[in-house]
Amino acid sequence: MEYTSSFWFHGYQNDLYSRAVMEVAFLDTINKDTKAEYAGFHQNLAILDGDWALVEWKFVVPANTHKLQFTIWNVDANPNEVFFIDDFLIRPSGNNLYKVQNGPVVFKNNRRY
């Protein structure tokens, strides 16, 4: 089944070429890594909003998967640089999630309208 992960990433402007990499590892019942997929942030930036970037990534979960393990890294980043991730969401692709917050603010699939 295909899923979409999304999250807001603060500090993208300090990584001018978006060299950060995402990994999702698919683990079996004994936490053994059965498969992993990788993608660069530069391929998955959906929205830039001030100091924040929305990253969206689609992946297919193999049938024998018991757990998912997400990792993000950037070997070229300054070791003193701080990056933040907020509102991490995983949903089946094709499904829409809505959230109403503070009156007229509506979120659809992690995007604010």
C-alpha positions as CSV (number, residue, x, y, z in Angstrom):
1,M,0.0,0.0,0.0
2,E,1.3,3.5,-0.8
3,Y,1.6,6.1,2.0
4,T,2.5,9.8,2.0
5,S,4.6,11.2,4.8
6,S,4.7,14.9,5.3
7,F,6.3,17.3,7.8
8,W,7.3,20.9,8.2
9,F,11.1,21.5,8.2
10,H,12.6,24.6,9.8
11,G,16.0,25.7,8.7
12,Y,15.8,24.7,5.0
13,Q,17.2,28.1,4.0
14,N,20.5,27.1,5.7
15,D,20.7,24.1,3.4
16,L,20.7,26.0,0.1
17,Y,20.9,22.9,-2.1
18,S,18.6,20.8,0.1
19,R,21.1,18.1,0.7
20,A,19.2,16.5,3.6
21,V,18.3,12.9,3.0
22,M,15.3,11.0,4.3
23,E,15.2,7.3,4.8
24,V,12.4,4.9,5.7
25,A,13.4,1.5,6.8
26,F,10.8,-1.3,6.8
27,L,11.3,-3.6,9.8
28,D,10.0,-7.1,10.4
29,T,8.7,-8.6,13.7
30,I,12.2,-9.0,15.1
31,N,13.2,-5.4,14.1
32,K,15.3,-6.6,11.2
33,D,15.6,-4.1,8.3
34,T,14.0,-5.9,5.3
35,K,14.2,-2.9,2.9
36,A,14.9,0.8,2.9
37,E,14.1,3.7,0.6
38,Y,15.9,7.0,0.4
39,A,15.0,10.4,-1.0
40,G,16.5,13.9,-1.0
41,F,14.6,16.9,0.3
42,H,15.2,18.7,-3.0
43,Q,13.0,16.1,-4.7
44,N,10.2,16.5,-2.2
45,L,9.8,20.1,-1.2
46,A,6.1,20.9,-1.6
47,I,5.7,24.4,-0.1
48,L,8.1,27.1,1.2
49,D,6.6,29.3,3.8
50,G,8.9,31.8,5.5
51,D,11.6,29.8,7.4
52,W,9.6,26.6,7.0
53,A,9.3,24.1,4.1
54,L,6.7,21.4,3.8
55,V,8.3,18.1,2.7
56,E,6.1,15.4,1.2
57,W,7.2,11.9,0.3
58,K,5.3,8.9,-1.1
59,F,6.5,5.3,-0.4
60,V,5.1,1.8,-0.7
61,V,5.1,-0.3,2.5
62,P,6.0,-4.0,1.8
63,A,3.5,-6.6,3.0
64,N,5.8,-8.1,5.7
65,T,6.5,-4.8,7.4
66,H,5.8,-4.6,11.2
67,K,7.4,-1.2,11.9
68,L,8.7,1.8,10.1
69,Q,11.8,3.7,11.0
70,F,12.5,7.2,9.7
71,T,15.9,8.8,9.7
72,I,16.9,12.2,8.3
73,W,20.5,13.3,7.9
74,N,22.8,15.8,6.1
75,V,26.5,15.0,6.1
76,D,27.3,18.5,4.6
77,A,25.5,20.5,7.4
78,N,27.4,22.6,9.9
79,P,27.6,20.5,13.1
80,N,26.4,23.5,15.1
81,E,23.3,24.0,12.8
82,V,20.0,23.2,14.4
83,F,17.0,22.0,12.2
84,F,13.5,21.3,13.4
85,I,10.8,19.0,12.2
86,D,7.1,19.6,13.2
87,D,3.7,18.1,12.4
88,F,5.0,14.7,11.2
89,L,2.2,12.9,9.4
90,I,1.8,9.6,7.7
91,R,-1.4,8.8,5.8
92,P,-2.6,6.4,3.1
93,S,-2.0,8.2,-0.3
94,G,-5.3,9.3,-1.7
95,N,-6.8,9.9,1.7
96,N,-7.3,13.4,2.8
97,L,-7.0,14.5,6.5
98,Y,-8.6,17.7,7.7
99,K,-8.1,19.7,10.9
100,V,-9.9,22.9,11.9
101,Q,-7.9,25.1,14.3
102,N,-8.5,28.6,15.8
103,G,-11.7,29.5,13.9
104,P,-11.1,30.0,10.2
105,V,-7.8,28.1,9.9
106,V,-8.2,24.8,8.1
107,F,-5.4,22.2,7.5
108,K,-5.7,19.7,4.7
109,N,-3.0,17.0,4.6
110,N,-0.6,19.2,6.7
111,R,-1.2,22.3,4.5
112,R,-2.7,25.4,6.0
113,Y,-5.6,27.2,4.2
